[in-house]
């Protein structure tokens, strides 16, 4: 205990290995369907994912053409929250828009 700096709780004789890891990241995905309008998808991308109009249109076209579009990459909690928000907004508007996440 004599090696401790007074009041610091730090022992200069002990090596502390810093193991700081980045949190896992997840891609939030929108899935194409035959009923959700392109306008609604763009609005979701602008409001929930804070995309510019041009970014939103680009992602929406990716969803439309390839069946899937990446809205962004987030930590698990943020990604899960965005999926829930999209689902809630889609149901309120009567759309079956599917939003999911996958590890990035």
Secondary structure, DSSP 4 states (H G I P E B T S, - for coil): -TTBPTTT--BTTS-------PPPEEEEEEE--SSS-HHHHHHHHHHTS---HHHHHHHHHHHHHHSEEEEEEEEHHHHHHHHHHHHHHHHHHT---EEEEEE-
